[in-house]
Amino acid sequence: VPQVLSDVFNAPVFTIDTANSACLGSAFRAIHGLVAERNMSLADVVKSAPEPRLAVTPTPGAEEV
């Protein structure tokens, strides 16, 4: 699945070694929405998140398909 996403969007896919990481991402976005009035950036909100690692890169030529 990550390779398909990478090929479809022609972008690298990064992952983190955390269970339910999609839920974690949603939680960070929700926190960002709550603190937006304080001009806190998303980068400030996620600075405590686990470090992502590169999982896959787009297959060369996939964007032409």
C-alpha positions as a Python dict, from the first residue, in 0.01 Angstrom:
ca = {
    (1, 'V'): (0, 0, 0),
    (2, 'P'): (272, 258, 76),
    (3, 'Q'): (429, 200, -267),
    (4, 'V'): (92, 255, -437),
    (5, 'L'): (44, 583, -247),
    (6, 'S'): (394, 692, -340),
    (7, 'D'): (341, 613, -707),
    (8, 'V'): (-7, 770, -728),
    (9, 'F'): (95, 1095, -559),
    (10, 'N'): (454, 1088, -697),
    (11, 'A'): (588, 1158, -349),
    (12, 'P'): (797, 973, -90),
    (13, 'V'): (611, 804, 194),
    (14, 'F'): (738, 829, 550),
    (15, 'T'): (629, 616, 845),
    (16, 'I'): (678, 615, 1219),
    (17, 'D'): (716, 316, 1450),
    (18, 'T'): (402, 388, 1649),
    (19, 'A'): (84, 184, 1665),
    (20, 'N'): (-221, 364, 1527),
    (21, 'S'): (-5, 638, 1377),
    (22, 'A'): (-292, 763, 1158),
    (23, 'C'): (-488, 832, 1476),
    (24, 'L'): (-184, 1006, 1619),
    (25, 'G'): (-166, 1231, 1314),
    (26, 'S'): (-532, 1316, 1349),
    (27, 'A'): (-480, 1400, 1714),
    (28, 'F'): (-193, 1635, 1629),
    (29, 'R'): (-413, 1811, 1370),
    (30, 'A'): (-690, 1847, 1628),
    (31, 'I'): (-448, 1997, 1881),
    (32, 'H'): (-321, 2233, 1613),
    (33, 'G'): (-679, 2347, 1550),
    (34, 'L'): (-730, 2413, 1920),
    (35, 'V'): (-414, 2623, 1956),
    (36, 'A'): (-442, 2805, 1621),
    (37, 'E'): (-567, 3119, 1793),
    (38, 'R'): (-231, 3137, 1974),
    (39, 'N'): (-48, 3140, 1638),
    (40, 'M'): (121, 2809, 1717),
    (41, 'S'): (247, 2637, 1403),
    (42, 'L'): (185, 2271, 1323),
    (43, 'A'): (564, 2221, 1344),
    (44, 'D'): (555, 2337, 1706),
    (45, 'V'): (267, 2102, 1783),
    (46, 'V'): (436, 1791, 1637),
    (47, 'K'): (790, 1852, 1763),
    (48, 'S'): (734, 1582, 2028),
    (49, 'A'): (622, 1326, 1766),
    (50, 'P'): (837, 1021, 1685),
    (51, 'E'): (1095, 1074, 1411),
    (52, 'P'): (963, 956, 1070),
    (53, 'R'): (1164, 725, 845),
    (54, 'L'): (1152, 699, 468),
    (55, 'A'): (948, 391, 373),
    (56, 'V'): (928, 412, -8),
    (57, 'T'): (995, 648, -296),
    (58, 'P'): (799, 674, -622),
    (59, 'T'): (874, 419, -890),
    (60, 'P'): (1052, 597, -1177),
    (61, 'G'): (804, 660, -1459),
    (62, 'A'): (495, 586, -1246),
    (63, 'E'): (360, 938, -1300),
    (64, 'E'): (327, 861, -1672),
    (65, 'V'): (86, 569, -1619),
}
